[in-house]
C-alpha cells in the first residue's frame, strides 16, 4: 500500500495524486491533516512506473528497489538534476519553507534535509548556501539574495508549487515592491502603512 499524510492546507497535492492514480483521501480524526491511501495493485504499479527513475533520496531509492524486486521491475536511476526539472518543486513542497524576516527585511526560501547530498546540487542550479543545523542534526539550504529569489520565482512559473506555499511565493514580488517604497517603515495611519499591514495579513494567512 501507499500512504501520504499532509496538512489540510496542502490538500491540492494529494488530490493531484488521487486524480492520476486513484485511491482515497480522508481527514485524520482530531487532526489538521489528511491522509491519502492506495491499496489497488494496478494503481501501485502505475505509481512505480510514474516515479521510477525520478527518485533522488537514497533512502527512498533503496525502498523503491525492494518493491521493484518484488514485482520484477528494473530499478531506474535518476538523470543529473537540471534547472528546469520539476523534481525540485515537489521537493520544496515536501521539505521547503518561505519566511519573511521582519528584523532584516528579507525573504528566505529554505529546504531542510538530513542528507546534505540532496541539497548540494541546488546551490549550483539555484544559488543559495547550505548551513549545518547542529541542534536538529540537519542541513538547511537557504536563499535570501534578491536576484536568486527572483530566479527561483522564474523557476516556479515553469514548475509550479502545488502546496499552500505557492500562495506566499506569489506574494514575493509585492514584498519587493513595498520594500522599495519603504512601506515597512511608513508611519501608522498612512496609506503605505495600511498597505503594508494588509500585505502582512495576507502573508500570515497564506492557507
C-alpha positions, 0 to 999 in steps of 0.5 A: 500500500501507499500512504501520504499524510499532509496538512489540510492546507496542502490538500491540492497535492494529494488530490493531484495524486488521487486524480492520476492514480486513484485511491482515497483521501480522508481527514485524520480524526482530531487532526489538521491533516489528511491522509491519502491511501492506495491499496489497488495493485494496478494503481501501485504499479502505475505509481512505480512506473510514474516515479521510477527513475525520478527518485533522488533520496537514497533512502527512498531509492533503496525502498523503491528497489525492494518493491521493484524486486518484488514485482520484477521491475528494473530499478531506474536511476535518476538523470543529473538534476537540471534547472528546469526539472520539476523534481525540485518543486515537489521537493520544496513542497515536501521539505521547503519553507518561505519566511519573511524576516521582519528584523532584516527585511528579507525573504528566505526560501529554505529546504531542510534535509538530513542528507546534505547530498540532496541539497548540494546540487541546488546551490549550483542550479539555484544559488543559495548556501547550505548551513549545518543545523547542529541542534536538529542534526540537519542541513538547511539550504537557504536563499535570501539574495534578491536576484536568486529569489527572483530566479527561483520565482522564474523557476516556479512559473515553469514548475509550479508549487502545488502546496499552500506555499505557492500562495506566499511565493506569489506574494514575493514580488509585492514584498519587493515592491513595498520594500522599495517604497519603504512601506515597512517603515511608513508611519501608522495611519498612512496609506503605505502603512495600511498597505503594508499591514494588509500585505502582512495579513495576507502573508500570515494567512497564506492557507 
